[in-house]
Amino acid sequence: MKLSESVRPISYLKTHASEVIRDVSENYKTILITHNGEAKAILQDVKVYEKQQETLAMLKLLALSTKSIKEGKVKSLQKTFKDLDKKIKEFKKLKNDLQS
């Protein structure tokens, strides 16, 4: 995002709201709104916002995974499948007991 092309004062937004919304929506722009010369708000296309939120969620998952690995809070794939098999067998046994 080129900041020089994306900064608008709040007065511009007030007088050109429809045009700004259309531009943001059609061109997937992000606009920085200023008030009294200071950055105060961001106007962004909802699709861009949603994509950023998804990206942040993925980055958080990666960070948590990296932290878990560093702390040794992981188990092997073989152990994971063994545990899953055990839980499935327990579930099937419970299901059979309930049906009897």
Steps between C-alpha positions, in 0.01 A plus 500: 500500500640838399424720794524816292212380280291363785477783754182707511379755755167434666356803320570329167326188622199705612457667162593203280375202703334314212799548272744387770294192589469409131875541447585294808256227402575478128878536525553321832670810638577591857473867589644673805264765637652794684342742745680823588804370314527179701429146380175389665334222301535253216236448235541162336313269265332225700659225285846642567419517870379138507811382317720685749314341791546154348869572448538616861325186623738282298802691631375454855464126443853486364634696796321271746627193317856631506466573873367147565790346310754709692338398830498133401120482507478274197461131434592285207260427217514132593399576861222729379346230280540242775311729741229563239457127439463447875233772525310358202498154657378647831226689317389190309492297821292769673266516203457120500439500877230766463329307219488179703 
